[in-house]
Amino acid sequence: MLAKETVLIEGFKPLNKSSSELSNQGSVMRRPHLERGMSLEFNLETGEKQSSQKLWEGSSWERLGKARGRTMDRANSFIGSATSSLVAESSMAAVSSDLENLANVVVVVDPFSTGAHLAAEVCRSGYKCCRVFSSWDSPVAALVQQGINIDYCATVQHNNTKKDLEVAIEETTRTLLDLPFNIVAVLPGAETGVELADQLSWRLRLRSNGIQQSLARRNKFHMGETVRQAGVRAVRQCMCHTIEEMKYFFATELFPAGEDRGPFKCVVKPVESAGTDDVFLCQTLEEAETAFNRILGKVNGLGLLNEVVLVQEFLAGQEYVIDKVSRDGVHKLVAVWKYDKRSVNKANFVYFGMSLMPTDSEEIQALVAYADRILDAVGIQQGPSHMEIMLTWVTSSEGKRVPDPCLVEVGARCHGGEGTWLPLTVECIGYNQVSVTLDAYLSGTLFNSLPKDSYALKRSAREVDMVSRHGGIVRALPGENIIRELPSFRSINWEVKPGDYCAVTVDCFTRPGCVQLVNDSEDACQRDLETIHDLEMMGLIDYSVICPKPPAVGAVVVVDPFSSGANLAAMVLQWGYKLILVFSEMDSPVAKLVSKGTNVKPTLMVQHDNNHPNQDFAIAQTLSAIDQEGSPILAILPGAETGVELSDRLAARYGTRSNGEEFTEARRNKYLMQEVVRAKGLRAITQKLCRSETEVLDFLGELQQQQSKDDWKCVIKPNESAGTDSVFLCTSQEEALKAFHLIHNQLNGLGQRNDGALCQEFLRGSEFVIDGVSRDGVYKVVAIWQYDKRSVNGANFVYFGMHLRDGQVPDPEIAALLKYARSVVSALSIHHGPSHMEVMSCVSADGAFNPCLVEVGSRCHGGEGSWCPVATECVG
């Protein structure tokens, strides 16, 4: 009889999956002999023996799970060591009593991802389910859809840490034989369980694919070579231990000298993993070397140490999934999916979704027939298969364009993705791979009733993989309400919740969730998929903080902490964050504009090299200096006008909240600013950027035609500056030319040399300031000021003061200003952070208010922040 400490009946509480990480932990699962099947073992770098409980608690996967509030305590679920004091005698007595009543049992090895649904199907079918864990500390244990509760009759931990793997497998086999019930089938639940399921089913003489070709069913290199040896089209590839081996493969196989194989393209990926975990599309030798170094020596998404790297030819075409179930060598089609993978977040193969396909086309039938040849080649005669195939086209000898499928990879297990797609196949086809798989191992009644190579598709369906465009702490999931209103909506599954850190999506392990869509219309289904992806930049997830790494005590970067930026920097420290100051320019002339009494003591100060000829390199150097401080960066903010451009670029490239770089120049360059606003259909000023007297005179001629010749005025000012620095009101050509020469090629108040002079129409009306703050595209006004500027001391625009206006009292002028300001902020893509907008309230001939932009800065209101106490007291 089985020892009591080996079998427990405890609920399994899955972890959440983290992304792959370098093997710098105390223990790493290692595959010392790739040629042998199951050969995972722990390499204890310290040489010190540790209890199984200590290993479990010390793993990165467990620490992540505890941080998220989801964890499985090994001591409370099963015992894998000789010491059994963790389990009470009374508990084991209850277990033994329950076991005596059990009859037929199905064993599922690693019931994770869709394997959890498989285990649930076992229980629904009237059988008891025993689970076997193939790895001592499996990282994919996290991949279980929420809400699945399975009453396992027994749990067995395979000891893959033993030096002698044959002994370990024999011990697990003996453990199963000692169980007091009749084992009728052993099935793999997840990719990690395929090899052990082969071993156990073969040794127990049950329906099995055997062990002769197990390696070819798990190792992607051996898989491809086995297919090639069977005379079936296979990808050209090489398993490389060194970069030199990879270069030799390029020179001799992929891109031999004297042959035109097109531009350099290859795929570099782990030999054993799943999804698109660390799969790189490389278009230069340097990119291939970088990918090689990223993979080698790293623990992959299945918890295996990458000891070699697989390099393959790039297959250009459309990727499909062929899901089949086999019984005694007969392969039956249960679903065909078309993948939607796109390049995003600096990754080339990010899942955006997949579409359920009809089976009546020439290309689908070519894929189905090709898939059968693959299954025969790798020895999948029993059970499920999940095959990814790239469909390319070639011209036959008769000149006809014909399909030419090529295997990407195949798994001898059910389609993964945590099984969230299962309801789609049931609704649209009538059955799913899980139910057919279980039946194929047992009676075969359902299996025998199904057609071999086709099915009737009743409706269109999509599985939508949501893509997180940011890393950050989730505050809320506002996109769910919008998604639930879509015509095709069926269900939604989140893999993050408020309070979790959500990583940027780069593979199937880092998606924040998925949505299931069904519709009678194929076009409507696709529209709803695109609607979901349109939410991802802003609107899908509300992040309390956007940051590329999970934060501890975070730091905020302020670029050019001058004027009001000094107050901003002081507030960072006041709120308990670390402060990093970045200076955008050497010897900045506005550095002196700091309100007296502002005492700022930063954690780090960084000087950006604005004189470097390669600013991309200089920005990378500045980011490196920021990163080396070691604190998670929570925000990168502009302190003054001079810091706007650099903070935009730093934030966009680092991965914090950012307005992006597309309109960065337009947010600083006053000429471009007006033209972008005009292009969006908004009222913009008549203007011309002039670099010669001729251009100034041409503009004045055009302006005089639009205005009264006797009462015309124009404004001439620097294209990039702040306040009323060198802003001239001109009423004659002589004044205009004089102003032009005072500006063009001269240093302005921000220390920058003026390239030309900006000539604009003179706007008549009252000038207002609209101070706002945006977050995820939501714009809120925090203060409305009305300027008091007068002509004095030979200057036309001297500040005499400004006064606050009430934004909530009904006033058509204020209402028009606020509506216009919101449109300007949107036009310039100021989706995050402060905006300081100067607007002239003009009145049209019919008496309507017609606001026009003077200029806007994506930074706080300046003036050294002396207005802050006024706003605080009067607005709150």
Secondary structure, DSSP 8 states (H G I E B T S, - for coil): ---GGG--------------EES-SSEEEE-S-TTSSS--EEEETT-----HHHHHHHSHHHHHHHHHT----HHHH---SS--TTS-HHHHHHHHHHHTT--EEEEEES--THHHHHHHHHHHTT-EEEEEESSTT-GGGG---TT-----SEEEE--TT-S-HHHHHHHHHHHHHHSSSEEEEEEE-SGGGHHHHHHHHHHTTSS---STTHHHHH-HHHHHHHHHHTT-----EEEESSHHHHHHHIIIIIS-TT----S--EEEEESS--TTTT-EEESSHHHHHHHHHHHTTEE-TTS-B--SEEEEE---SEEEEEEEEEETTEEEEEEEEEEEEEEETTEEEEEEEEEE--S-SHHHHHHHHHHHHHHHHHT--SEEEEEEEEEEEEE-TTS-EEEEEEEEEEESS---GGGTTHHHHHHHTS--HHHHHHHHHTT-HHHHHS-SS-----SEEEEEE---SS-EEEEE-THHHHHHTSTTEEEEEES--TTSEE----SGGG--EEEEEEES-HHHHHHHHHHHHHTTTTTS-EEEEE-SS--SS-EEEEES--BHHHHHHHHHHHTT-EEEEEESSTT-GGGG-B-TT-----SEEEE--TT-S-HHHHHHHHHHHHHTT-S-EEEEEE-SGGGHHHHHHHHHHHTSS---STTTGGGT-HHHHHHHHHHTT-----EEEESSHHHHHHHHHHHHHHS-TTS--EEEE-SS--TTTT-EEESSHHHHHHHHHHHTTSB-TTS-B--SEEEEE---SEEEEEEEEEETTEEEEEEEEEEEEEEETTEEEEEEEEEE--SSS--HHHHHHHHHHHHHHHHTT--SEEEEEEEEE-B-TTS-B--EEEEEESS---GGGTTHHHHHHHH-
